Amino acid sequence: MTGQEGASLIPCVAMSKEFRPWKIDEVQLLPPSVQDYVPQDHVSRLIVSLVKESLDLSAILD
């Protein structure tokens, strides 16, 4: 038995065959970057900078 013999094929009848219209000027649900939400002087930018530049993560990443 290969595993395929016991599997049944279930047709997908719930999927729509119509597409939503494309609106090029529609506002996006999310911004292109999370940085768009974070002000320049927010403390989270300092934390990200410290982690990226100063913290040695080699023991974790290797």
ZIBEL-V423817 format. One record per backbone hydrogen bond with DSSP energy under -0.5 kcal/mol. NH is the residue of the N-H (numbers start at 1). CO is the residue of the C=O. Records with the same first field share a line. If there is no record, write none. Layout:
NH = CO ; CO
This chain:
10 = 8
11 = 9
13 = 11
23 = 21
24 = 22
26 = 23
36 = 33
37 = 34
38 = 34
39 = 37
42 = 39
45 = 42
46 = 42
47 = 43
48 = 44
49 = 45
50 = 46
51 = 47
52 = 48
53 = 49
54 = 50
55 = 50
57 = 55
60 = 57
61 = 57
62 = 58
